[in-house]
Amino acid sequence: MTRTLFRFPLLLAATLLTGCATNSLFNPYPNQAADWKQAAAVGQPEAAFSRLEKGTQGGDRLLYLQERARVAQITDLPADSQQTFSQVITLYDEQDEQARIRLSSAGGGLGALMVNDNALPYRGYEYERIAVHGLQAMNYWQQGDIEGAAVEFRRVTLEQQVAEQRHEREIGRAEDEAAGAPTMDDFDSQFAGLNTAAATVRSSIQNPYFYYLAGVFREGTGNYNDALVDFKKAYEIMPEMPLLQADIERVSALQRGRRGSDGTGQVVIAYEQGYIPPRQEISLPIPTIHGYFAVSFPTYGADMVVPRPLQVSAEGKSAQTAVITRFDGMAARALKEQIPAMLVRQTLRAAAKYGAQKKANDELGLLGALTTQIYNLVSERADLRSWLTLPANAQIARLTLSPGTHALALSGLGGSANVEIPVTQGGTTLVRVIDTGQLHITVMPVLEER
């Protein structure tokens, strides 16, 4: 019996630490992501893919596949991106079909209590899942698959509706579980950066950028009823954008049968700027029945990306983009909404670790106590995982141009460029610009009412 007790903390430490080594415990996720973010930024997808490959086989497969799909999209590999996003969508669908929502985490429950959230397989956030479908729609559109794009834009709308319902239930459950536990108000100064970032958006789920892109797509294909709904949803979230009001008025006129007679075409610029910032780790003193324990938490700092507009001009006309979605703000708000539940788990975790250390000291002597102390020290890391190749923000602009081929001039933080764009009478030309320090420009197939 004594030998069994002696071996228990050693085996527990070895087992859990080995498992967590594949879940970003010893190599924080932002450190890993820096390599493939840089490779994507300079247009080297193969270098990024090689760094992502191992992660796509493990418990965090969902996360690494999301990164891989986005890298492929940034580097103009839409077919590769489409295939990878399809795998991601399958993983999300499989999560929905599980009999118990946390079934995939059941094997890591003990590890999660004794270690931290890095022991759990990555399940994604609602804003990430919605982005998967929005970005997948862009893959189909770029390849000229109008029906495929239409399907994904429908899923963008559906996922946001379902996510809102699921979110309300989870928030209510988290509030019940957090009763009596420490709250964010107890650590207001430590979470100042997180609070500031979260305040830049109204929702961690509703994404006006993807509503807007869906509206552009549906207007371009003659589906004015749905386009009007999409533009109105975007306007409800971002009423301060004059462009959205103009879009609503234009599509309302089209819906009433007024096609216009000026013979022009619409040019829409979709500008995705920078990368979403990584989470940071802070240590907070958590009170338990055994006293205060220093526990690690994820947060965001105050150094968020400051949105800068893209200047666009063609045919003597000019415009600049305006922010429609802060992905960094959505990520911060999603994390902030999880902090109450994290505080509960961390309080229980601190008490459990204290109990394990005391037991080892009482029953196993110096070696057992030392093993447990080392284990507690190295296992106390915040979960810094999130999808880091998403843009920090998304911006939009419009120009109305005469039919023909035009030289569109672009100038932003990532440099300047000129690109030829086709414009057709009554058609819609979408120019997508991804700014990673360099401008990655895609001119999408022109949409015309069918």
Secondary structure, 3 states (H helix, E strand, C coil): CHHHHHHHHHHHHHHHHHHHHCCCCCCCHHHHHHHHHHHHHCCCHHHHHHHHCHHHHCCCHHHHHHHHHHHHHHCCCHHHHHHHHHHHHHHHHHHHHCCCCCHHHHHHHHHHHHCCHHHCCCCCCHHHHHHHHHHHHHHHHHCCCHHHHHHHHHHHHHHHHHHHHHHHHHHHHHHHHCCCCCCHHHHCCCCHHHHHHHCCCCCCCCCHHHHHHHHHHHHHCCCHHHHHHHHHHHHHHCCCCHHHHHHHHHHHHHHCCCCCCCCCEEEEEEEEECCCCCCEEEEEEEEECCEEEEEEEEECCCCCCCCCCCEEEECCEEEECEEEEEHHHHHHHHHHHHHHHHHHHHHHHHHHHHHHHHHHHHHHHHHHHHHHHHHHHHHCCCCCCCCCCCCCEEEEEEEEECCEEEEEEEEECCEEEEEEEEECCCCEEEEEEEECCCEEEEECCCECCC
